Amino acid sequence: MSVKAFKLVCAVEREMLMGDKNYINIECIECCGKNLYIGTNDCFIYHFMLDEKVSTAGKITFAATKQLHKYLGLKKPVSELKAASALTRLLVLCDNTITLVNMINLEPVPTGARIKGAVTFTLNENPVSGDPFCVEVCIISVKRRTIQMFMVFEDRVQIVKEVFTPEQPCAVAVDGYYLCLALTTQYIILNYNTGVSQDLFPYCSDEKRPIVKRIGRQEFLLAGPGGLGMFATVDGISQRAPVHWSENVIGAALCFPYVVALDDEFITVHSMLDQQQKQTLPFKEGHILQDFEGKVIVATNKGVYILVPLPLEKQIQDLLASHRVEEALVLAKGARRNIPKEKFQVMYKRILQQAGFIQFAQLQFLEAKELFR
């Protein structure tokens, strides 16, 4: 049975990006606060400001205002964008080179600082350096079976570590000193400081696109065999039951308490609290799904959309209205970390009371008695 957890809202329509130029495709996106950046296949970066508007009826829409666009001077697609807001820098991967550009005017830094030989890269969201004016960047190098760690400052880059892997890496996520890697045939956790590695489970990267995503301190979400979304800690164990995805998941994102997945036809929403599938949204030709500071964004080649979460209280009330008491109570308990303590206690008491009356009306007197207590 479904829950309405998210609404899909258009943020950037194709006309705003490409007008009548059909050959332009969206390759990557980055969102930082109200700033939305889009990288295209014809080597442009577009910068939009996103304004969220709420109507009197509570309907949310987004107005995107184009700030500027910048040609990077190559005949190659912009393959990845990452914002380092503390440095007001955007890290841009194009033609195996990461360039630092100013977040506001998209001009390259005057020193010309760059990282060469990168296949893909990610930022360490749990940095080990302790320097607020530096971001830690991990790249999969064009050198075979090599990962490199860099410290990136406002106008310079510095290599910190080079690590060799047992097989060719194809995807990576970082937490502190821990790398979660998708290799050719398996996922592993590797401590780049000590060199100690831990095998997780087998996976064939030739058959499917691997997914490796940091979802919290020392925890990752991975696309496992048999269409399972698997959780793994840096100790190589799973503290949560897996979620059942389709076999051909392209991307995954987290918006607590939900895991959102994208395949070639649908966006699916699973609860991390009971692992059940809660919502399915038809979505054709999607190829990007990412979360940015709690904002979940999906994109096709031509447009960008935002998955707007419905308030948890509204979701709980909808479940109670459908007499789905267990699910409502599980979601209410899970909402504790998103709601201030005093407000949560008032809300939770009211929900227990409502749930008690529903059980009472269904002649489940013992259950009702416990809830009323």
TAHUCOR-V582505 format. One record per residue. PSI is psi in radians with two decimals (none if undefined). Layout:
# TAHUCOR-V582505
psi=PSI
psi=PSI
This chain:
# TAHUCOR-V582505
psi=2.56
psi=2.75
psi=2.50
psi=1.67
psi=-0.56
psi=2.67
psi=2.49
psi=2.12
psi=2.30
psi=2.37
psi=-0.82
psi=2.01
psi=2.78
psi=-0.61
psi=-0.61
psi=-0.49
psi=-0.78
psi=-0.09
psi=-2.12
psi=0.22
psi=1.60
psi=-0.38
psi=-0.20
psi=2.24
psi=2.57
psi=2.21
psi=-0.62
psi=2.80
psi=2.73
psi=2.43
psi=2.27
psi=1.85
psi=-2.16
psi=-0.05
psi=2.14
psi=2.22
psi=2.41
psi=2.27
psi=2.39
psi=2.95
psi=-0.28
psi=0.43
psi=0.58
psi=2.63
psi=2.30
psi=2.42
psi=2.14
psi=2.64
psi=2.24
psi=2.15
psi=2.19
psi=2.29
psi=2.36
psi=2.14
psi=2.96
psi=-0.47
psi=0.01
psi=0.11
psi=2.32
psi=2.29
psi=2.87
psi=2.33
psi=2.08
psi=2.21
psi=2.14
psi=2.24
psi=-0.98
psi=2.97
psi=2.71
psi=2.28
psi=2.28
psi=-0.05
psi=0.16
psi=2.78
psi=0.83
psi=2.66
psi=2.65
psi=1.95
psi=-0.43
psi=2.57
psi=2.36
psi=2.33
psi=2.41
psi=1.50
psi=-0.54
psi=-0.46
psi=-0.02
psi=0.78
psi=2.56
psi=2.22
psi=2.16
psi=2.12
psi=2.10
psi=2.26
psi=0.81
psi=0.29
psi=2.30
psi=2.07
psi=2.53
psi=2.16
psi=2.73
psi=2.31
psi=-0.44
psi=-0.89
psi=-0.01
psi=0.35
psi=2.44
psi=2.63
psi=2.50
psi=-0.52
psi=-0.24
psi=0.34
psi=2.33
psi=2.84
psi=2.11
psi=2.73
psi=0.62
psi=2.25
psi=-0.80
psi=2.88
psi=2.85
psi=2.81
psi=2.59
psi=1.91
psi=-0.11
psi=1.18
psi=2.69
psi=-0.25
psi=-0.54
psi=0.06
psi=2.01
psi=-0.31
psi=0.69
psi=2.50
psi=2.56
psi=2.19
psi=2.34
psi=2.23
psi=2.55
psi=2.10
psi=2.72
psi=-0.35
psi=2.39
psi=2.42
psi=0.77
psi=2.33
psi=2.42
psi=2.46
psi=2.32
psi=2.66
psi=2.22
psi=2.14
psi=-3.09
psi=-0.65
psi=0.26
psi=2.81
psi=2.65
psi=2.18
psi=2.40
psi=-0.71
psi=2.55
psi=2.23
psi=2.41
psi=2.48
psi=2.67
psi=-0.50
psi=3.03
psi=2.14
psi=2.52
psi=-0.18
psi=2.59
psi=2.55
psi=2.65
psi=2.47
psi=1.94
psi=-2.20
psi=-0.03
psi=2.29
psi=2.28
psi=2.07
psi=2.39
psi=2.01
psi=-2.98
psi=-0.70
psi=-0.06
psi=2.88
psi=2.48
psi=2.80
psi=2.29
psi=2.19
psi=1.92
psi=-0.22
psi=-0.76
psi=-0.34
psi=0.00
psi=2.31
psi=2.75
psi=2.16
psi=2.44
psi=-1.31
psi=2.79
psi=2.71
psi=2.38
psi=1.86
psi=-0.26
psi=-0.52
psi=-0.62
psi=2.76
psi=2.14
psi=2.63
psi=2.19
psi=2.03
psi=2.22
psi=2.21
psi=-0.05
psi=-3.11
psi=2.10
psi=0.52
psi=2.45
psi=2.73
psi=2.29
psi=2.60
psi=1.89
psi=-3.13
psi=2.71
psi=0.44
psi=0.50
psi=2.40
psi=1.95
psi=2.45
psi=2.44
psi=2.43
psi=3.00
psi=-0.29
psi=0.00
psi=0.31
psi=2.87
psi=2.20
psi=0.01
psi=2.65
psi=2.61
psi=2.82
psi=2.61
psi=1.86
psi=3.11
psi=2.92
psi=-0.44
psi=0.93
psi=2.34
psi=-0.64
psi=2.79
psi=2.66
psi=2.83
psi=2.29
psi=1.63
psi=2.36
psi=0.54
psi=2.54
psi=2.20
psi=2.33
psi=2.62
psi=2.27
psi=-2.92
psi=-0.08
psi=-0.46
psi=2.77
psi=2.20
psi=2.58
psi=2.09
psi=2.56
psi=2.34
psi=-0.22
psi=-0.67
psi=0.13
psi=0.06
psi=2.62
psi=2.22
psi=-0.48
psi=2.55
psi=2.22
psi=2.11
psi=2.31
psi=1.79
psi=2.62
psi=0.34
psi=2.46
psi=-0.05
psi=2.33
psi=2.06
psi=2.69
psi=2.44
psi=1.90
psi=0.76
psi=-0.11
psi=2.13
psi=2.16
psi=2.36
psi=2.67
psi=2.54
psi=-3.00
psi=-0.35
psi=-0.27
psi=2.80
psi=2.35
psi=2.64
psi=2.34
psi=1.88
psi=2.08
psi=2.41
psi=2.58
psi=2.44
psi=-0.63
psi=-0.70
psi=-0.73
psi=-0.71
psi=-0.75
psi=-0.66
psi=-0.69
psi=-0.74
psi=-0.68
psi=-0.50
psi=0.17
psi=0.50
psi=1.27
psi=-0.83
psi=-0.85
psi=-0.71
psi=-0.73
psi=-0.67
psi=-0.79
psi=-0.69
psi=-0.75
psi=-0.72
psi=-0.46
psi=-0.17
psi=-0.69
psi=-0.18
psi=-0.15
psi=2.40
psi=2.56
psi=-0.86
psi=-0.76
psi=-0.70
psi=-0.77
psi=-0.72
psi=-0.82
psi=-0.76
psi=-0.67
psi=-0.77
psi=-0.70
psi=-0.72
psi=-0.70
psi=-0.83
psi=-0.76
psi=-0.68
psi=-0.78
psi=-0.63
psi=-0.81
psi=-0.69
psi=-0.78
psi=-0.45
psi=0.24
psi=0.39
psi=1.31
psi=-0.67
psi=-0.79
psi=-0.74
psi=-0.74
psi=-0.76
psi=-0.74
psi=-0.72
psi=-0.63
psi=none
